Amino acid sequence: MNRSASIVGAGLVGSLWAVFLAKRGYKVDVFERRGDMRKAGFIGGRSINLAMSDRGWKALRKAGIEEQIRQVAIPMHGRVMHSTTGELTYQPYGKEGQSIYSVSRGGLNLELMNIADQHESVNFHFDHKCEGLDMNTCELSFTDTTTGKQNTVDSPLVFGTDGAFSAVRSSLQRRPMFNYSQHYLKHGYKELTIPPNAAGEHQIEKNALHIWPRGQFMLIALPNQDGSFTCTLFLPFEGEESFLQLQSDKQILDFFNKYFADAVPLMPDLLNDFKNNPTPSLVTIRCNPWTYKNKVLLMGDASHAIVPFYGQGMNSGFEDCTLLDQMVDQYGEDWDEIMTNFNKTRIADADGIADLAIRNFIEMRDLVGDPKFLLRKKIAAHFSKKYPDQFLPLYSMVTFSHTPYAEALREGKAQDELFERILAIEDIESRWQSEEVEQIFSSWLNNKQSMA
Ligand SMILES: Cc1cc2nc3c(=O)[nH]c(=O)nc-3n(C[C@H](O)[C@H](O)[C@H](O)COP(=O)(O)OP(=O)(O)OC[C@H]3O[C@@H](n4cnc5c(N)ncnc54)[C@H](O)[C@@H]3O)c2cc1C
């Protein structure tokens, strides 16, 4: 067997998957549209960070680079909510000792490339833009963006990890029986910065993810190693409160002073950032099948791009690598079996996390400040402590466990029914530890177990 593979896209998932394949002794060619970010000195660029959780860590552990990344990751133990009047409320994310971690996206990508590069069998080809796939031969075609020259590459295995607007997927889309959907949110986003203070320290609590929930929109902030925070404003493109309404300096400042007054003094470059940074859109992409001729496989955002509100886009892409690698063990490098089974089992999970991510947007922007929602969290934590083997809050299941996402979505719906009944109890605020609540929980649990 010719143990070689081509990977299209040296982003987070492509670079990590190159490490997995190289560890198995495959010869790997990675083709990336952009130049080598290591030469381009990305470090000076804007810092964008991502929340890494247990599914992501598991994949990095398997690749042997967990410790290296942990050293530069900042633990966020919970959410700090900022009210319009500047009051702060804190909600832990999980049990004592459980955190999500803020990591630099560029820094992580760079480390993954470096680790992949340490394997002699991995070759990166930068400035190589994939133009598509020949559907008869599965040959990939590329344009060298520095010379304009075109070339083709034939490889026994092709992995399309070229992101949400994948060229590999575009070729597959032209085949009959390929299902595809893309759905844009009405919201876009804008990245802003809270710089460090004069001493180089974080200006607000470092070990937390900050949220300014405002109903239809929100601002969030994640910490960086250099003392700064990367903030993201999620706001509708059009409507009463929208990007369209924020054109002049006065409109921008009035909006921020009205809704995020405590953040404004922390952002001296607010106006510049707001006017100069782009306003990208947010898309959910689903497709099926992810495979072609059991020779081509889509992974990461190329097969399942989701909105960022559960912090699971990269994590789910990294989990693709873990699960696929497990299947390589299971099926003894029989790629017909591996691709068939990966396609069969993983798409439902990708759909699950896509739905959960949209649902969490409503929770983050609208509910995290709602007293009933906070009470629900408190009762959920109580059940989880009292019945650790029978009850895991949905957020923990998605973030701190490896339960398949489709199962987590089903559990989330079941937990909604449970809390609907509990929160309907009169004076629930003072009676949440009553016998009545315990009885509702027991009957819910019995019902769930009998259906299983
Ligand atoms: C605002 C925002 C916040 C997010 N926050 C989180 C978070 O907190 N936690 C989390 O887990 N996820 C988060 N995500 C999602 C995460 O960024 C993605 O899921 C992740 O980057 C997907 O990795 P990927 O390798 O599949 O795709 P990408 O990272 O998009 O990489 C694709 C690569 O392919 C290259 N490429 C594209 N087209 C071609 C071509 N034609 N030829 C060759 N190369 C090509 C690109 O240059 C790129 O290097 C967030 C996303 C957004 C937008």
The ligand as an SDF file (V2000), in Angstrom:
LIG
                    3D

 53 58  0  0  0  0  0  0  0  0999 V2000
  -15.3200   34.6330   15.7550 C   0  0  0  0  0  0  0  0  0  0  0  0
  -14.9980   33.1700   15.8980 C   0  0  0  0  0  0  0  0  0  0  0  0
  -14.7080   32.6670   17.1470 C   0  0  0  0  0  0  0  0  0  0  0  0
  -14.4210   31.3140   17.3140 C   0  0  0  0  0  0  0  0  0  0  0  0
  -14.1800   30.8360   18.5590 N   0  0  0  0  0  0  0  0  0  0  0  0
  -13.9510   29.5160   18.7380 C   0  0  0  0  0  0  0  0  0  0  0  0
  -13.6950   29.0000   20.0470 C   0  0  0  0  0  0  0  0  0  0  0  0
  -13.6820   29.7370   21.0360 O   0  0  0  0  0  0  0  0  0  0  0  0
  -13.4580   27.6600   20.1770 N   0  0  0  0  0  0  0  0  0  0  0  0
  -13.4780   26.8120   19.1030 C   0  0  0  0  0  0  0  0  0  0  0  0
  -13.2920   25.5970   19.2970 O   0  0  0  0  0  0  0  0  0  0  0  0
  -13.7020   27.2770   17.8510 N   0  0  0  0  0  0  0  0  0  0  0  0
  -13.9390   28.5970   17.6430 C   0  0  0  0  0  0  0  0  0  0  0  0
  -14.1450   29.0850   16.3840 N   0  0  0  0  0  0  0  0  0  0  0  0
  -14.1500   28.1480   15.2330 C   0  0  0  0  0  0  0  0  0  0  0  0
  -12.7510   27.8290   14.7190 C   0  0  0  0  0  0  0  0  0  0  0  0
  -12.0590   29.0080   14.3700 O   0  0  0  0  0  0  0  0  0  0  0  0
  -12.8660   26.9130   13.5140 C   0  0  0  0  0  0  0  0  0  0  0  0
  -13.7510   25.8600   13.7590 O   0  0  0  0  0  0  0  0  0  0  0  0
  -11.4910   26.3330   13.1400 C   0  0  0  0  0  0  0  0  0  0  0  0
  -10.6090   27.3550   12.7840 O   0  0  0  0  0  0  0  0  0  0  0  0
  -11.6400   25.3270   11.9970 C   0  0  0  0  0  0  0  0  0  0  0  0
  -10.3830   24.8580   11.6370 O   0  0  0  0  0  0  0  0  0  0  0  0
  -10.1370   24.3040   10.1680 P   0  0  0  0  0  0  0  0  0  0  0  0
   -8.7120   23.9100   10.1320 O   0  0  0  0  0  0  0  0  0  0  0  0
  -11.1910   23.3050    9.8200 O   0  0  0  0  0  0  0  0  0  0  0  0
  -10.3970   25.5540    9.2070 O   0  0  0  0  0  0  0  0  0  0  0  0
   -9.5670   26.9080    9.1220 P   0  0  0  0  0  0  0  0  0  0  0  0
   -9.0120   27.2610   10.4410 O   0  0  0  0  0  0  0  0  0  0  0  0
  -10.4510   27.8800    8.4320 O   0  0  0  0  0  0  0  0  0  0  0  0
   -8.3310   26.5410    8.1660 O   0  0  0  0  0  0  0  0  0  0  0  0
   -8.4980   26.3280    6.7880 C   0  0  0  0  0  0  0  0  0  0  0  0
   -7.1530   26.5010    6.1060 C   0  0  0  0  0  0  0  0  0  0  0  0
   -7.2910   26.1890    4.7270 O   0  0  0  0  0  0  0  0  0  0  0  0
   -6.6830   27.2000    3.9460 C   0  0  0  0  0  0  0  0  0  0  0  0
   -7.3910   27.2270    2.6490 N   0  0  0  0  0  0  0  0  0  0  0  0
   -8.6360   27.7060    2.4010 C   0  0  0  0  0  0  0  0  0  0  0  0
   -8.9490   27.5490    1.1100 N   0  0  0  0  0  0  0  0  0  0  0  0
   -7.8700   26.9600    0.5210 C   0  0  0  0  0  0  0  0  0  0  0  0
   -7.5820   26.5600   -0.8120 C   0  0  0  0  0  0  0  0  0  0  0  0
   -8.4580   26.7370   -1.8010 N   0  0  0  0  0  0  0  0  0  0  0  0
   -6.3900   25.9730   -1.0620 N   0  0  0  0  0  0  0  0  0  0  0  0
   -5.4850   25.7890   -0.0550 C   0  0  0  0  0  0  0  0  0  0  0  0
   -5.6950   26.1740    1.2200 N   0  0  0  0  0  0  0  0  0  0  0  0
   -6.8740   26.7440    1.4980 C   0  0  0  0  0  0  0  0  0  0  0  0
   -6.8620   28.4590    4.7660 C   0  0  0  0  0  0  0  0  0  0  0  0
   -5.9350   29.4660    4.3850 O   0  0  0  0  0  0  0  0  0  0  0  0
   -6.6350   27.9310    6.1780 C   0  0  0  0  0  0  0  0  0  0  0  0
   -5.2700   27.9230    6.5200 O   0  0  0  0  0  0  0  0  0  0  0  0
  -14.4250   30.4440   16.1870 C   0  0  0  0  0  0  0  0  0  0  0  0
  -14.6940   30.9550   14.9170 C   0  0  0  0  0  0  0  0  0  0  0  0
  -14.9920   32.3060   14.7790 C   0  0  0  0  0  0  0  0  0  0  0  0
  -15.3080   32.8330   13.4090 C   0  0  0  0  0  0  0  0  0  0  0  0
  1  2  1  0
  2  3  1  0
  2 52  2  0
  3  4  2  0
  4  5  1  0
  4 50  1  0
  5  6  2  0
  6  7  1  0
  6 13  1  0
  7  8  2  0
  7  9  1  0
  9 10  1  0
 10 11  2  0
 10 12  1  0
 12 13  2  0
 13 14  1  0
 14 15  1  0
 14 50  1  0
 15 16  1  0
 16 17  1  0
 16 18  1  0
 18 19  1  0
 18 20  1  0
 20 21  1  0
 20 22  1  0
 22 23  1  0
 23 24  1  0
 24 25  2  0
 24 26  1  0
 24 27  1  0
 27 28  1  0
 28 29  2  0
 28 30  1  0
 28 31  1  0
 31 32  1  0
 32 33  1  0
 33 34  1  0
 33 48  1  0
 34 35  1  0
 35 36  1  0
 35 46  1  0
 36 37  1  0
 36 45  1  0
 37 38  2  0
 38 39  1  0
 39 40  1  0
 39 45  2  0
 40 41  1  0
 40 42  2  0
 42 43  1  0
 43 44  2  0
 44 45  1  0
 46 47  1  0
 46 48  1  0
 48 49  1  0
 50 51  2  0
 51 52  1  0
 52 53  1  0
M  END
$$$$
